[in-house]
């Protein structure tokens, strides 16, 4: 039986494989503890938009966990 962290990792990978490269890169930087401000500077986005994108991924993972 898989641990909950392994299951969560698989769900995240499943969600991210359907996202474009920019979203994947944003998530990678977020996972590396970069701030929304740092990520926004890299991509030329506002920090609030980066936060929105990160939260959308989190919501998709949660939704997948209940499906």
CHARMM-style PDB file with segment names, atoms N, HN, CA, C and O in Angstrom:
ATOM      1  N   UNK     1       0.839  -1.182   0.000  1.00  0.00      PROA
ATOM      2  CA  UNK     1       0.000   0.000   0.000  1.00  0.00      PROA
ATOM      3  C   UNK     1       0.885   1.247   0.000  1.00  0.00      PROA
ATOM      4  O   UNK     1       1.898   1.304   0.697  1.00  0.00      PROA
ATOM      5  N   UNK     2       0.491   2.233  -0.785  1.00  0.00      PROA
ATOM      6  HN  UNK     2      -0.332   2.187  -1.351  1.00  0.00      PROA
ATOM      7  CA  UNK     2       1.276   3.463  -0.899  1.00  0.00      PROA
ATOM      8  C   UNK     2       0.980   4.400   0.260  1.00  0.00      PROA
ATOM      9  O   UNK     2      -0.134   4.448   0.782  1.00  0.00      PROA
ATOM     10  N   UNK     3       2.004   5.141   0.646  1.00  0.00      PROA
ATOM     11  HN  UNK     3       2.909   5.102   0.222  1.00  0.00      PROA
ATOM     12  CA  UNK     3       1.810   6.137   1.704  1.00  0.00      PROA
ATOM     13  C   UNK     3       1.010   7.309   1.144  1.00  0.00      PROA
ATOM     14  O   UNK     3       0.894   7.472  -0.071  1.00  0.00      PROA
ATOM     15  N   UNK     4       0.466   8.115   2.035  1.00  0.00      PROA
ATOM     16  HN  UNK     4       0.560   7.983   3.022  1.00  0.00      PROA
ATOM     17  CA  UNK     4      -0.331   9.254   1.584  1.00  0.00      PROA
ATOM     18  C   UNK     4       0.526  10.260   0.821  1.00  0.00      PROA
ATOM     19  O   UNK     4       0.033  10.903  -0.106  1.00  0.00      PROA
ATOM     20  N   UNK     5       1.791  10.409   1.189  1.00  0.00      PROA
ATOM     21  HN  UNK     5       2.191   9.887   1.943  1.00  0.00      PROA
ATOM     22  CA  UNK     5       2.656  11.335   0.454  1.00  0.00      PROA
ATOM     23  C   UNK     5       2.948  10.814  -0.952  1.00  0.00      PROA
ATOM     24  O   UNK     5       3.050  11.597  -1.897  1.00  0.00      PROA
ATOM     25  N   UNK     6       3.083   9.497  -1.090  1.00  0.00      PROA
ATOM     26  HN  UNK     6       3.001   8.862  -0.323  1.00  0.00      PROA
ATOM     27  CA  UNK     6       3.275   8.917  -2.420  1.00  0.00      PROA
ATOM     28  C   UNK     6       2.033   9.106  -3.275  1.00  0.00      PROA
ATOM     29  O   UNK     6       2.129   9.421  -4.461  1.00  0.00      PROA
ATOM     30  N   UNK     7       0.865   8.911  -2.669  1.00  0.00      PROA
ATOM     31  HN  UNK     7       0.787   8.655  -1.706  1.00  0.00      PROA
ATOM     32  CA  UNK     7      -0.383   9.108  -3.399  1.00  0.00      PROA
ATOM     33  C   UNK     7      -0.542  10.565  -3.820  1.00  0.00      PROA
ATOM     34  O   UNK     7      -0.953  10.844  -4.946  1.00  0.00      PROA
ATOM     35  N   UNK     8      -0.219  11.491  -2.926  1.00  0.00      PROA
ATOM     36  HN  UNK     8       0.115  11.265  -2.011  1.00  0.00      PROA
ATOM     37  CA  UNK     8      -0.323  12.913  -3.232  1.00  0.00      PROA
ATOM     38  C   UNK     8       0.643  13.284  -4.349  1.00  0.00      PROA
ATOM     39  O   UNK     8       0.294  14.062  -5.238  1.00  0.00      PROA
ATOM     40  N   UNK     9       1.842  12.740  -4.312  1.00  0.00      PROA
ATOM     41  HN  UNK     9       2.125  12.109  -3.591  1.00  0.00      PROA
ATOM     42  CA  UNK     9       2.838  13.005  -5.349  1.00  0.00      PROA
ATOM     43  C   UNK     9       2.343  12.516  -6.709  1.00  0.00      PROA
ATOM     44  O   UNK     9       2.506  13.208  -7.714  1.00  0.00      PROA
ATOM     45  N   UNK    10       1.747  11.339  -6.743  1.00  0.00      PROA
ATOM     46  HN  UNK    10       1.615  10.776  -5.926  1.00  0.00      PROA
ATOM     47  CA  UNK    10       1.214  10.800  -7.990  1.00  0.00      PROA
ATOM     48  C   UNK    10       0.061  11.657  -8.523  1.00  0.00      PROA
ATOM     49  O   UNK    10      -0.039  11.884  -9.729  1.00  0.00      PROA
ATOM     50  N   UNK    11      -0.805  12.132  -7.628  1.00  0.00      PROA
ATOM     51  HN  UNK    11      -0.724  11.948  -6.648  1.00  0.00      PROA
ATOM     52  CA  UNK    11      -1.912  12.985  -8.053  1.00  0.00      PROA
ATOM     53  C   UNK    11      -1.381  14.299  -8.610  1.00  0.00      PROA
ATOM     54  O   UNK    11      -1.875  14.794  -9.623  1.00  0.00      PROA
ATOM     55  N   UNK    12      -0.373  14.863  -7.948  1.00  0.00      PROA
ATOM     56  HN  UNK    12       0.028  14.461  -7.125  1.00  0.00      PROA
ATOM     57  CA  UNK    12       0.223  16.110  -8.418  1.00  0.00      PROA
ATOM     58  C   UNK    12       0.839  15.906  -9.796  1.00  0.00      PROA
ATOM     59  O   UNK    12       0.635  16.728 -10.689  1.00  0.00      PROA
ATOM     60  N   UNK    13       1.582  14.833  -9.978  1.00  0.00      PROA
ATOM     61  HN  UNK    13       1.747  14.165  -9.252  1.00  0.00      PROA
ATOM     62  CA  UNK    13       2.187  14.546 -11.284  1.00  0.00      PROA
ATOM     63  C   UNK    13       1.119  14.387 -12.353  1.00  0.00      PROA
ATOM     64  O   UNK    13       1.285  14.858 -13.478  1.00  0.00      PROA
ATOM     65  N   UNK    14       0.033  13.730 -12.006  1.00  0.00      PROA
ATOM     66  HN  UNK    14      -0.102  13.348 -11.092  1.00  0.00      PROA
ATOM     67  CA  UNK    14      -1.065  13.537 -12.946  1.00  0.00      PROA
ATOM     68  C   UNK    14      -1.686  14.872 -13.351  1.00  0.00      PROA
ATOM     69  O   UNK    14      -1.999  15.086 -14.522  1.00  0.00      PROA
ATOM     70  N   UNK    15      -1.862  15.754 -12.394  1.00  0.00      PROA
ATOM     71  HN  UNK    15      -1.608  15.580 -11.442  1.00  0.00      PROA
ATOM     72  CA  UNK    15      -2.422  17.079 -12.684  1.00  0.00      PROA
ATOM     73  C   UNK    15      -1.450  17.886 -13.536  1.00  0.00      PROA
ATOM     74  O   UNK    15      -1.851  18.483 -14.534  1.00  0.00      PROA
ATOM     75  N   UNK    16      -0.188  17.907 -13.154  1.00  0.00      PROA
ATOM     76  HN  UNK    16       0.138  17.422 -12.343  1.00  0.00      PROA
ATOM     77  CA  UNK    16       0.792  18.735 -13.857  1.00  0.00      PROA
ATOM     78  C   UNK    16       1.048  18.288 -15.291  1.00  0.00      PROA
ATOM     79  O   UNK    16       1.382  19.112 -16.143  1.00  0.00      PROA
ATOM     80  N   UNK    17       0.896  17.004 -15.567  1.00  0.00      PROA
ATOM     81  HN  UNK    17       0.624  16.335 -14.875  1.00  0.00      PROA
ATOM     82  CA  UNK    17       1.153  16.537 -16.930  1.00  0.00      PROA
ATOM     83  C   UNK    17       0.148  17.105 -17.923  1.00  0.00      PROA
ATOM     84  O   UNK    17       0.396  17.100 -19.128  1.00  0.00      PROA
ATOM     85  N   UNK    18      -0.992  17.597 -17.420  1.00  0.00      PROA
ATOM     86  HN  UNK    18      -1.193  17.601 -16.441  1.00  0.00      PROA
ATOM     87  CA  UNK    18      -1.999  18.196 -18.285  1.00  0.00      PROA
ATOM     88  C   UNK    18      -1.876  19.712 -18.366  1.00  0.00      PROA
ATOM     89  O   UNK    18      -2.670  20.368 -19.039  1.00  0.00      PROA
ATOM     90  N   UNK    19      -0.894  20.258 -17.688  1.00  0.00      PROA
ATOM     91  HN  UNK    19      -0.249  19.724 -17.141  1.00  0.00      PROA
ATOM     92  CA  UNK    19      -0.686  21.712 -17.687  1.00  0.00      PROA
ATOM     93  C   UNK    19       0.430  22.076 -18.658  1.00  0.00      PROA
ATOM     94  O   UNK    19       1.249  21.232 -19.023  1.00  0.00      PROA
ATOM     95  N   UNK    20       0.455  23.341 -19.072  1.00  0.00      PROA
ATOM     96  HN  UNK    20      -0.211  24.026 -18.775  1.00  0.00      PROA
ATOM     97  CA  UNK    20       1.513  23.763 -19.990  1.00  0.00      PROA
ATOM     98  C   UNK    20       2.836  23.923 -19.245  1.00  0.00      PROA
ATOM     99  O   UNK    20       2.887  23.859 -18.017  1.00  0.00      PROA
ATOM    100  N   UNK    21       3.906  24.132 -20.017  1.00  0.00      PROA
ATOM    101  HN  UNK    21       3.865  24.184 -21.014  1.00  0.00      PROA
ATOM    102  CA  UNK    21       5.247  24.183 -19.435  1.00  0.00      PROA
ATOM    103  C   UNK    21       5.408  25.347 -18.458  1.00  0.00      PROA
ATOM    104  O   UNK    21       6.131  25.227 -17.469  1.00  0.00      PROA
ATOM    105  N   UNK    22       4.749  26.459 -18.725  1.00  0.00      PROA
ATOM    106  HN  UNK    22       4.162  26.556 -19.529  1.00  0.00      PROA
ATOM    107  CA  UNK    22       4.857  27.607 -17.823  1.00  0.00      PROA
ATOM    108  C   UNK    22       4.284  27.279 -16.456  1.00  0.00      PROA
ATOM    109  O   UNK    22       4.895  27.584 -15.432  1.00  0.00      PROA
ATOM    110  N   UNK    23       3.118  26.663 -16.437  1.00  0.00      PROA
ATOM    111  HN  UNK    23       2.621  26.415 -17.269  1.00  0.00      PROA
ATOM    112  CA  UNK    23       2.486  26.282 -15.170  1.00  0.00      PROA
ATOM    113  C   UNK    23       3.363  25.268 -14.449  1.00  0.00      PROA
ATOM    114  O   UNK    23       3.544  25.359 -13.235  1.00  0.00      PROA
ATOM    115  N   UNK    24       3.902  24.315 -15.177  1.00  0.00      PROA
ATOM    116  HN  UNK    24       3.755  24.241 -16.163  1.00  0.00      PROA
ATOM    117  CA  UNK    24       4.790  23.320 -14.573  1.00  0.00      PROA
ATOM    118  C   UNK    24       6.020  23.993 -13.972  1.00  0.00      PROA
ATOM    119  O   UNK    24       6.448  23.634 -12.875  1.00  0.00      PROA
ATOM    120  N   UNK    25       6.593  24.965 -14.680  1.00  0.00      PROA
ATOM    121  HN  UNK    25       6.246  25.257 -15.572  1.00  0.00      PROA
ATOM    122  CA  UNK    25       7.772  25.669 -14.181  1.00  0.00      PROA
ATOM    123  C   UNK    25       7.433  26.496 -12.944  1.00  0.00      PROA
ATOM    124  O   UNK    25       8.218  26.556 -11.997  1.00  0.00      PROA
ATOM    125  N   UNK    26       6.272  27.129 -12.955  1.00  0.00      PROA
ATOM    126  HN  UNK    26       5.635  27.080 -13.725  1.00  0.00      PROA
ATOM    127  CA  UNK    26       5.836  27.894 -11.786  1.00  0.00      PROA
ATOM    128  C   UNK    26       5.705  26.971 -10.589  1.00  0.00      PROA
ATOM    129  O   UNK    26       6.164  27.302  -9.496  1.00  0.00      PROA
ATOM    130  N   UNK    27       5.085  25.818 -10.783  1.00  0.00      PROA
ATOM    131  HN  UNK    27       4.712  25.549 -11.671  1.00  0.00      PROA
ATOM    132  CA  UNK    27       4.938  24.872  -9.671  1.00  0.00      PROA
ATOM    133  C   UNK    27       6.302  24.388  -9.183  1.00  0.00      PROA
ATOM    134  O   UNK    27       6.525  24.268  -7.978  1.00  0.00      PROA
ATOM    135  N   UNK    28       7.213  24.109 -10.117  1.00  0.00      PROA
ATOM    136  HN  UNK    28       7.032  24.206 -11.096  1.00  0.00      PROA
ATOM    137  CA  UNK    28       8.550  23.660  -9.731  1.00  0.00      PROA
ATOM    138  C   UNK    28       9.229  24.707  -8.848  1.00  0.00      PROA
ATOM    139  O   UNK    28       9.807  24.364  -7.816  1.00  0.00      PROA
ATOM    140  N   UNK    29       9.164  25.968  -9.242  1.00  0.00      PROA
ATOM    141  HN  UNK    29       8.694  26.247 -10.080  1.00  0.00      PROA
ATOM    142  CA  UNK    29       9.779  27.027  -8.451  1.00  0.00      PROA
ATOM    143  C   UNK    29       9.094  27.182  -7.096  1.00  0.00      PROA
ATOM    144  O   UNK    29       9.753  27.407  -6.081  1.00  0.00      PROA
ATOM    145  N   UNK    30       7.775  27.062  -7.089  1.00  0.00      PROA
ATOM    146  HN  UNK    30       7.240  26.880  -7.914  1.00  0.00      PROA
ATOM    147  CA  UNK    30       7.023  27.128  -5.833  1.00  0.00      PROA
ATOM    148  C   UNK    30       7.468  25.992  -4.902  1.00  0.00      PROA
ATOM    149  O   UNK    30       7.648  26.194  -3.701  1.00  0.00      PROA
ATOM    150  N   UNK    31       7.637  24.812  -5.469  1.00  0.00      PROA
ATOM    151  HN  UNK    31       7.490  24.648  -6.444  1.00  0.00      PROA
ATOM    152  CA  UNK    31       8.061  23.648  -4.681  1.00  0.00      PROA
ATOM    153  C   UNK    31       9.498  23.815  -4.164  1.00  0.00      PROA
ATOM    154  O   UNK    31       9.895  23.164  -3.199  1.00  0.00      PROA
ATOM    155  N   UNK    32      10.260  24.683  -4.809  1.00  0.00      PROA
ATOM    156  HN  UNK    32       9.936  25.212  -5.594  1.00  0.00      PROA
ATOM    157  CA  UNK    32      11.623  24.980  -4.373  1.00  0.00      PROA
ATOM    158  C   UNK    32      11.655  26.149  -3.388  1.00  0.00      PROA
ATOM    159  O   UNK    32      12.706  26.738  -3.137  1.00  0.00      PROA
ATOM    160  N   UNK    33      10.484  26.472  -2.837  1.00  0.00      PROA
ATOM    161  HN  UNK    33       9.630  25.994  -3.041  1.00  0.00      PROA
ATOM    162  CA  UNK    33      10.324  27.536  -1.834  1.00  0.00      PROA
ATOM    163  C   UNK    33      10.610  28.939  -2.345  1.00  0.00      PROA
ATOM    164  O   UNK    33      10.990  29.818  -1.571  1.00  0.00      PROA
ATOM    165  N   UNK    34      10.428  29.154  -3.649  1.00  0.00      PROA
ATOM    166  HN  UNK    34      10.119  28.440  -4.277  1.00  0.00      PROA
ATOM    167  CA  UNK    34      10.528  30.507  -4.183  1.00  0.00      PROA
ATOM    168  C   UNK    34       9.243  31.249  -3.823  1.00  0.00      PROA
ATOM    169  O   UNK    34       8.163  30.659  -3.802  1.00  0.00      PROA
ATOM    170  N   UNK    35       9.362  32.516  -3.545  1.00  0.00      PROA
ATOM    171  HN  UNK    35      10.239  32.996  -3.562  1.00  0.00      PROA
ATOM    172  CA  UNK    35       8.185  33.312  -3.188  1.00  0.00      PROA
ATOM    173  C   UNK    35       7.394  33.656  -4.456  1.00  0.00      PROA
ATOM    174  O   UNK    35       7.905  33.581  -5.574  1.00  0.00      PROA
ATOM    175  N   UNK    36       6.139  34.032  -4.240  1.00  0.00      PROA
ATOM    176  HN  UNK    36       5.724  34.093  -3.332  1.00  0.00      PROA
ATOM    177  CA  UNK    36       5.322  34.465  -5.376  1.00  0.00      PROA
ATOM    178  C   UNK    36       5.983  35.651  -6.067  1.00  0.00      PROA
ATOM    179  O   UNK    36       5.933  35.768  -7.291  1.00  0.00      PROA
ATOM    180  N   UNK    37       6.595  36.523  -5.292  1.00  0.00      PROA
ATOM    181  HN  UNK    37       6.636  36.428  -4.297  1.00  0.00      PROA
ATOM    182  CA  UNK    37       7.263  37.703  -5.845  1.00  0.00      PROA
ATOM    183  C   UNK    37       8.446  37.287  -6.724  1.00  0.00      PROA
ATOM    184  O   UNK    37       8.627  37.826  -7.815  1.00  0.00      PROA
ATOM    185  N   UNK    38       9.250  36.331  -6.253  1.00  0.00      PROA
ATOM    186  HN  UNK    38       9.103  35.892  -5.366  1.00  0.00      PROA
ATOM    187  CA  UNK    38      10.387  35.855  -7.049  1.00  0.00      PROA
ATOM    188  C   UNK    38       9.915  35.195  -8.342  1.00  0.00      PROA
ATOM    189  O   UNK    38      10.477  35.435  -9.411  1.00  0.00      PROA
ATOM    190  N   UNK    39       8.889  34.369  -8.238  1.00  0.00      PROA
ATOM    191  HN  UNK    39       8.433  34.174  -7.370  1.00  0.00      PROA
ATOM    192  CA  UNK    39       8.371  33.670  -9.415  1.00  0.00      PROA
ATOM    193  C   UNK    39       7.775  34.679 -10.393  1.00  0.00      PROA
ATOM    194  O   UNK    39       7.981  34.570 -11.602  1.00  0.00      PROA
ATOM    195  N   UNK    40       7.044  35.653  -9.876  1.00  0.00      PROA
ATOM    196  HN  UNK    40       6.877  35.741  -8.894  1.00  0.00      PROA
ATOM    197  CA  UNK    40       6.414  36.641 -10.758  1.00  0.00      PROA
ATOM    198  C   UNK    40       7.461  37.443 -11.527  1.00  0.00      PROA
ATOM    199  O   UNK    40       7.245  37.790 -12.688  1.00  0.00      PROA
ATOM    200  N   UNK    41       8.592  37.738 -10.890  1.00  0.00      PROA
ATOM    201  HN  UNK    41       8.768  37.455  -9.947  1.00  0.00      PROA
ATOM    202  CA  UNK    41       9.664  38.476 -11.563  1.00  0.00      PROA
ATOM    203  C   UNK    41      10.253  37.667 -12.713  1.00  0.00      PROA
ATOM    204  O   UNK    41      10.603  38.230 -13.751  1.00  0.00      PROA
ATOM    205  N   UNK    42      10.363  36.377 -12.542  1.00  0.00      PROA
ATOM    206  HN  UNK    42      10.079  35.920 -11.699  1.00  0.00      PROA
ATOM    207  CA  UNK    42      10.913  35.503 -13.586  1.00  0.00      PROA
ATOM    208  C   UNK    42      10.007  35.471 -14.809  1.00  0.00      PROA
ATOM    209  O   UNK    42      10.485  35.504 -15.942  1.00  0.00      PROA
ATOM    210  N   UNK    43       8.700  35.407 -14.580  1.00  0.00      PROA
ATOM    211  HN  UNK    43       8.311  35.381 -13.659  1.00  0.00      PROA
ATOM    212  CA  UNK    43       7.752  35.224 -15.683  1.00  0.00      PROA
ATOM    213  C   UNK    43       7.065  36.511 -16.130  1.00  0.00      PROA
ATOM    214  O   UNK    43       6.289  36.503 -17.086  1.00  0.00      PROA
ATOM    215  N   UNK    44       7.347  37.607 -15.448  1.00  0.00      PROA
ATOM    216  HN  UNK    44       7.978  37.614 -14.672  1.00  0.00      PROA
ATOM    217  CA  UNK    44       6.712  38.866 -15.819  1.00  0.00      PROA
ATOM    218  C   UNK    44       5.235  38.901 -15.486  1.00  0.00      PROA
ATOM    219  O   UNK    44       4.439  39.507 -16.203  1.00  0.00      PROA
ATOM    220  N   UNK    45       4.875  38.247 -14.395  1.00  0.00      PROA
ATOM    221  HN  UNK    45       5.521  37.754 -13.812  1.00  0.00      PROA
ATOM    222  CA  UNK    45       3.485  38.198 -13.934  1.00  0.00      PROA
ATOM    223  C   UNK    45       3.381  38.926 -12.604  1.00  0.00      PROA
ATOM    224  O   UNK    45       4.397  39.243 -11.985  1.00  0.00      PROA
ATOM    225  N   UNK    46       2.173  39.187 -12.168  1.00  0.00      PROA
ATOM    226  HN  UNK    46       1.348  38.929 -12.671  1.00  0.00      PROA
ATOM    227  CA  UNK    46       2.010  39.768 -10.840  1.00  0.00      PROA
ATOM    228  C   UNK    46       2.070  38.647  -9.799  1.00  0.00      PROA
ATOM    229  O   UNK    46       1.717  37.506 -10.094  1.00  0.00      PROA
ATOM    230  N   UNK    47       2.515  38.970  -8.588  1.00  0.00      PROA
ATOM    231  HN  UNK    47       2.802  39.898  -8.348  1.00  0.00      PROA
ATOM    232  CA  UNK    47       2.526  37.947  -7.531  1.00  0.00      PROA
ATOM    233  C   UNK    47       1.138  37.368  -7.263  1.00  0.00      PROA
ATOM    234  O   UNK    47       1.010  36.180  -6.967  1.00  0.00      PROA
ATOM    235  N   UNK    48       0.109  38.189  -7.363  1.00  0.00      PROA
ATOM    236  HN  UNK    48       0.213  39.154  -7.603  1.00  0.00      PROA
ATOM    237  CA  UNK    48      -1.241  37.676  -7.109  1.00  0.00      PROA
ATOM    238  C   UNK    48      -1.674  36.680  -8.185  1.00  0.00      PROA
ATOM    239  O   UNK    48      -2.403  35.732  -7.891  1.00  0.00      PROA
ATOM    240  N   UNK    49      -1.233  36.887  -9.429  1.00  0.00      PROA
ATOM    241  HN  UNK    49      -0.642  37.658  -9.668  1.00  0.00      PROA
ATOM    242  CA  UNK    49      -1.573  35.933 -10.486  1.00  0.00      PROA
ATOM    243  C   UNK    49      -0.831  34.622 -10.283  1.00  0.00      PROA
ATOM    244  O   UNK    49      -1.391  33.549 -10.509  1.00  0.00      PROA
ATOM    245  N   UNK    50       0.423  34.700  -9.859  1.00  0.00      PROA
ATOM    246  HN  UNK    50       0.878  35.571  -9.675  1.00  0.00      PROA
ATOM    247  CA  UNK    50       1.188  33.487  -9.550  1.00  0.00      PROA
ATOM    248  C   UNK    50       0.495  32.723  -8.426  1.00  0.00      PROA
ATOM    249  O   UNK    50       0.366  31.500  -8.491  1.00  0.00      PROA
ATOM    250  N   UNK    51       0.050  33.439  -7.401  1.00  0.00      PROA
ATOM    251  HN  UNK    51       0.154  34.433  -7.349  1.00  0.00      PROA
ATOM    252  CA  UNK    51      -0.667  32.798  -6.286  1.00  0.00      PROA
ATOM    253  C   UNK    51      -1.929  32.106  -6.799  1.00  0.00      PROA
ATOM    254  O   UNK    51      -2.246  30.994  -6.379  1.00  0.00      PROA
ATOM    255  N   UNK    52      -2.632  32.756  -7.692  1.00  0.00      PROA
ATOM    256  HN  UNK    52      -2.374  33.659  -8.034  1.00  0.00      PROA
ATOM    257  CA  UNK    52      -3.844  32.162  -8.275  1.00  0.00      PROA
ATOM    258  C   UNK    52      -3.507  30.864  -9.000  1.00  0.00      PROA
ATOM    259  O   UNK    52      -4.189  29.855  -8.821  1.00  0.00      PROA
ATOM    260  N   UNK    53      -2.461  30.888  -9.815  1.00  0.00      PROA
ATOM    261  HN  UNK    53      -1.906  31.707  -9.960  1.00  0.00      PROA
ATOM    262  CA  UNK    53      -2.076  29.684 -10.561  1.00  0.00      PROA
ATOM    263  C   UNK    53      -1.679  28.543  -9.622  1.00  0.00      PROA
ATOM    264  O   UNK    53      -2.075  27.397  -9.835  1.00  0.00      PROA
ATOM    265  N   UNK    54      -0.912  28.851  -8.602  1.00  0.00      PROA
ATOM    266  HN  UNK    54      -0.591  29.782  -8.429  1.00  0.00      PROA
ATOM    267  CA  UNK    54      -0.491  27.829  -7.632  1.00  0.00      PROA
ATOM    268  C   UNK    54      -1.715  27.255  -6.917  1.00  0.00      PROA
ATOM    269  O   UNK    54      -1.824  26.041  -6.739  1.00  0.00      PROA
ATOM    270  N   UNK    55      -2.621  28.119  -6.516  1.00  0.00      PROA
ATOM    271  HN  UNK    55      -2.532  29.105  -6.660  1.00  0.00      PROA
ATOM    272  CA  UNK    55      -3.819  27.648  -5.815  1.00  0.00      PROA
ATOM    273  C   UNK    55      -4.722  26.826  -6.719  1.00  0.00      PROA
ATOM    274  O   UNK    55      -5.379  25.898  -6.248  1.00  0.00      PROA
ATOM    275  N   UNK    56      -4.770  27.143  -7.996  1.00  0.00      PROA
ATOM    276  HN  UNK    56      -4.236  27.898  -8.378  1.00  0.00      PROA
ATOM    277  CA  UNK    56      -5.557  26.332  -8.926  1.00  0.00      PROA
ATOM    278  C   UNK    56      -4.996  24.917  -9.016  1.00  0.00      PROA
ATOM    279  O   UNK    56      -5.756  23.950  -9.069  1.00  0.00      PROA
ATOM    280  N   UNK    57      -3.674  24.790  -9.034  1.00  0.00      PROA
ATOM    281  HN  UNK    57      -3.056  25.575  -8.991  1.00  0.00      PROA
ATOM    282  CA  UNK    57      -3.062  23.456  -9.051  1.00  0.00      PROA
ATOM    283  C   UNK    57      -3.403  22.712  -7.764  1.00  0.00      PROA
ATOM    284  O   UNK    57      -3.763  21.536  -7.801  1.00  0.00      PROA
ATOM    285  N   UNK    58      -3.291  23.392  -6.633  1.00  0.00      PROA
ATOM    286  HN  UNK    58      -2.998  24.347  -6.603  1.00  0.00      PROA
ATOM    287  CA  UNK    58      -3.641  22.757  -5.356  1.00  0.00      PROA
ATOM    288  C   UNK    58      -5.085  22.270  -5.370  1.00  0.00      PROA
ATOM    289  O   UNK    58      -5.369  21.155  -4.932  1.00  0.00      PROA
ATOM    290  N   UNK    59      -5.995  23.096  -5.869  1.00  0.00      PROA
ATOM    291  HN  UNK    59      -5.765  24.002  -6.225  1.00  0.00      PROA
ATOM    292  CA  UNK    59      -7.409  22.714  -5.923  1.00  0.00      PROA
ATOM    293  C   UNK    59      -7.627  21.515  -6.834  1.00  0.00      PROA
ATOM    294  O   UNK    59      -8.434  20.639  -6.522  1.00  0.00      PROA
ATOM    295  N   UNK    60      -6.915  21.466  -7.956  1.00  0.00      PROA
ATOM    296  HN  UNK    60      -6.259  22.177  -8.210  1.00  0.00      PROA
ATOM    297  CA  UNK    60      -7.056  20.328  -8.874  1.00  0.00      PROA
ATOM    298  C   UNK    60      -6.563  19.041  -8.219  1.00  0.00      PROA
ATOM    299  O   UNK    60      -7.160  17.981  -8.407  1.00  0.00      PROA
ATOM    300  N   UNK    61      -5.478  19.128  -7.451  1.00  0.00      PROA
ATOM    301  HN  UNK    61      -4.993  19.989  -7.298  1.00  0.00      PROA
ATOM    302  CA  UNK    61      -4.961  17.946  -6.757  1.00  0.00      PROA
ATOM    303  C   UNK    61      -5.966  17.476  -5.712  1.00  0.00      PROA
ATOM    304  O   UNK    61      -6.221  16.277  -5.592  1.00  0.00      PROA
ATOM    305  N   UNK    62      -6.533  18.402  -4.961  1.00  0.00      PROA
ATOM    306  HN  UNK    62      -6.325  19.376  -5.058  1.00  0.00      PROA
ATOM    307  CA  UNK    62      -7.531  18.046  -3.950  1.00  0.00      PROA
ATOM    308  C   UNK    62      -8.745  17.418  -4.613  1.00  0.00      PROA
ATOM    309  O   UNK    62      -9.259  16.404  -4.141  1.00  0.00      PROA
ATOM    310  N   UNK    63      -9.206  18.017  -5.706  1.00  0.00      PROA
ATOM    311  HN  UNK    63      -8.788  18.840  -6.090  1.00  0.00      PROA
ATOM    312  CA  UNK    63     -10.369  17.475  -6.418  1.00  0.00      PROA
ATOM    313  C   UNK    63     -10.078  16.076  -6.934  1.00  0.00      PROA
ATOM    314  O   UNK    63     -10.947  15.206  -6.889  1.00  0.00      PROA
ATOM    315  N   UNK    64      -8.870  15.852  -7.423  1.00  0.00      PROA
ATOM    316  HN  UNK    64      -8.164  16.559  -7.459  1.00  0.00      PROA
ATOM    317  CA  UNK    64      -8.485  14.524  -7.914  1.00  0.00      PROA
ATOM    318  C   UNK    64      -8.465  13.507  -6.776  1.00  0.00      PROA
ATOM    319  O   UNK    64      -8.772  12.333  -6.983  1.00  0.00      PROA
ATOM    320  N   UNK    65      -8.108  13.952  -5.588  1.00  0.00      PROA
ATOM    321  HN  UNK    65      -7.858  14.906  -5.419  1.00  0.00      PROA
ATOM    322  CA  UNK    65      -8.052  13.031  -4.454  1.00  0.00      PROA
ATOM    323  C   UNK    65      -9.439  12.545  -4.052  1.00  0.00      PROA
ATOM    324  O   UNK    65      -9.576  11.490  -3.433  1.00  0.00      PROA
ATOM    325  N   UNK    66     -10.461  13.311  -4.403  1.00  0.00      PROA
ATOM    326  HN  UNK    66     -10.349  14.167  -4.907  1.00  0.00      PROA
ATOM    327  CA  UNK    66     -11.825  12.902  -4.075  1.00  0.00      PROA
ATOM    328  C   UNK    66     -12.538  12.203  -5.207  1.00  0.00      PROA
ATOM    329  O   UNK    66     -13.686  11.785  -5.054  1.00  0.00      PROA
ATOM    330  N   UNK    67     -11.872  12.069  -6.351  1.00  0.00      PROA
ATOM    331  HN  UNK    67     -10.940  12.409  -6.476  1.00  0.00      PROA
ATOM    332  CA  UNK    67     -12.534  11.421  -7.488  1.00  0.00      PROA
ATOM    333  C   UNK    67     -12.208   9.940  -7.553  1.00  0.00      PROA
ATOM    334  OT1 UNK    67     -12.683   9.242  -8.449  1.00  0.00      PROA
TER     335      UNK     67
END
